[in-house]
């Protein structure tokens, strides 16, 4: 009888059952869920081994990575260091760098910043101090991780980016906007674009900050002379004209 539970029904699939039977080759029981999850990615339209590795890191940590590296080396894709960075497991990071000899890139740094793992970000930079921090700054700003932005901008002196400022303004992260407005590399036009995002999403506190700190004028009110267009369209056209003036 086929189970009614969606999870059990998935495990009842012939492909999965054959895979489970195939694991009787000495695979330790604790790693069977990882191997099942990894092999199931081949059944998906979009191949993605990230959930499998995050499961492995959460349950087995370095021990699990060591087993995969030794017994399932073909599973160790180039994205594994990114998954490790996203997990926040610094011991696992040292393993993939020192033992598995996998490169740490700016994408690995960005994965740590995206999740707000400051200790992981610092560990990556200790191992590879010459990495470009721009992607990490952008993702930290977009996800509201002010402590990451502060470390990159104020401690390391990383240049600010227009994208980071725009994303912070869009989401209303005023503390991050405050740090980025005075950062190196931020141009007046970047602040003007940030004002447009803050206006569009009605973050008046961010608008006030940009007006006071960066001397960006407030967007003009929508024109009332053109009644043929919807108010939103008139507002958008007015702001675009102001933005590119």
N, C-alpha and C positions, 0 to 999 in steps of 0.2 A: 504494500500500500504506500503510495506517495505521500510524504508528510504535507501538512497544510501550512506550516510555518514557512515564510519566505526564505529564512536563513537555512533551515533544514532542507527545504526543497532545492536550494542552490547546491548544497552538499550532496544531494541525491543525484545530481547530474552525472551521466556516465563518464564524462571527461574528468570530472573531479574525483569520482570514485577510482578511476584508473590511476590518477595521480597519487591518491592516498595509498593505494596498493603498491605503487612503485616506490614509495618511501621506505619500504621494508628493506632498504639497502644499508641500513646503519644510521640513518638520520636520527639524531637524538629527538626524543619526544617533544622537548621544549621548543625545538625549531620547526616542527611540522606546521604550526599555524603560519609562520612566515613563508615557508616554501609553498604552501597552498595559496596564500594571498599573492605571492609573486607569480606563480604559474597562472593564476586566474587573470592576471593582467593581459595575457595573450588572447583571452576570450573577449576582451573589450574592444570597442571601436577605436578608442584612443588609448594607446599604450601608456601606462603611468605606474611606475614601480615605487613611487614615493610613499603611498600608504603602507606598503609592505615593509619598507625599511624603517619608517617611523614606528610601526608596530614592533619590529625587531629591537630598535634602540630603546623603546620604552620598557620592554620586557626583559631584555638580555644585555643591553649595553655593549661594552667592548667584547665580552665573551661571545656574543652573537656575531658581531662583525668579524672576529677572528675565525669563527667557524665558517662563515660564508667565504671569507678570503681564502681559506685553506681547502675547502671542500666544494665550493660553488663559485669558483673564481670568475666564471663567465657572467655571474649576476652582478659583479661589481662595476656598474656603469660609471661613466665620468661624472654623473650627477650625484653620486653617493656623498662626496664631501659637502654638497649643498644640503642634503638631507640631515647630515650630522650637525651642520651649523644651525639649522632650523630647530633641531632637537635640544640644543643647549648643552649637550654632553661633551665637556672639554676633553675628558679622557679618550672618548671615541675620536675626537678631532686629532689628537696626538697620534692615535693608532693609524688612522688613514694617511696621515702625513709622514710619520716615521717608519712604520712597518709596511703599509701597503704602498708607500711611495706615490701617492696620488697628489696631483698638484692642487694648490689652493689659489683660486682666482678671485677677481672682484665680485663674481656672482656668488661665491661662497660667503664673502664678507657681507654682501647684500642680504643673503638669506638669514644671517644672524641679526642684522639690523632690522629686517622686516618683522621679526618676532620679538624684538626688544631685548635680546640677550647681550647685555653689555660685556659681561665677563667673557663670553665666547668671542665677541668682536675684538676685544683686547688680546685674547689668546691668538687669534688669527693674525693680527697685526704684529704680534711678537715673533711669530714664525715667518711672516712675509711682510716686512715693513714697507715695501715699495708698492703695495697694491693701490689701485685707484679707488678712492673712497666716494666717488660721485654717486654711484648707484646705491650705495649704502645710505648716504645722506638722503637721497630722494625717497627711498622706501621708509626710512625712519620718520621723515617729515610727513609722508602721506598717511602713515599709520599712527601718528600721534605719540611717538616715542621720544619725548623731549629730552630724556637723559642721554639717549644716543646722539641726538643732534647737538646737545651741549658738549659732549665729549669730543665729537668730530670737529665742531666749529671753534669752540672756546679753548679746548685743551690741545688739540692737534693742529689747529689753525687751518683746517680744510676750507677751501673757498666755498661760498654759498652757491646755489644754483637756482636759476629761474624756475625750474620745474618744482624744486622743493618748496620754494616760497609760494608758488601758485597752489600746490596741493594743500599746504598748511592753511592758506587763506580760504580755500574752497571748503575745508572741513571745520573752519573756525578755531583752529589751534593757535590761540593768541600768543601763548608763551613761545611757541616755535617761531611764529611770525616775528615776534620781538627780537629773537636771537638772529634770525636770518636777515632782517632789514639792515642791520649794521655789519653784516658779514662781508668779507672780501668777495669781490666778484659780482656783487649784486648791483645792477644798473638802475637808473631811474625808471626806465621803461619796464623793468621787471616788477618794480613796485606798483606801477600803474596797472599792469596786467593783474597783479594780485588784488588790487582794489576792485577791478572788474569782477573777479571771482567772488570776492567777499560781498559785493553788491548783489550779484546774481543769486547768491544763496542766503542773503539777508543776515550776514554776520556783521551787525553794526559795530560791535566792539572792535572787530578787526579793522573795519573801515576807519574808525576813530583813531586807532593806533597808527595806521598808514598815513593818515592825514597829519597827525601830530609829529611822528618820527621822521617820515620820509617826505613830508610836505606835498603829498599827492592830493590834488583837489578832489572833492566829492564828485561823483558822476552827476550830470545835470538831470533834472526831472524829465520824464517823457514829454514830447511835444504834444500839445492838445489841438493843434491845427489840423492834423490829418485824422479825421474821424472815420475814414474808409478802412483803415487797417486796424486789426485788433490791438489792444493796448500793449500786449506782450511784444508784438512785432515792432511797434513804434519804439518801445523801450530798448529793444535789442539794436535797432538801427541807430538810435541816438547814442548808445554806449559805444558801438563800433566806430561811429564818427568821432566821438570823443577820444577813444583809445588810439586811433591812428592819426589824430590831428598833429 
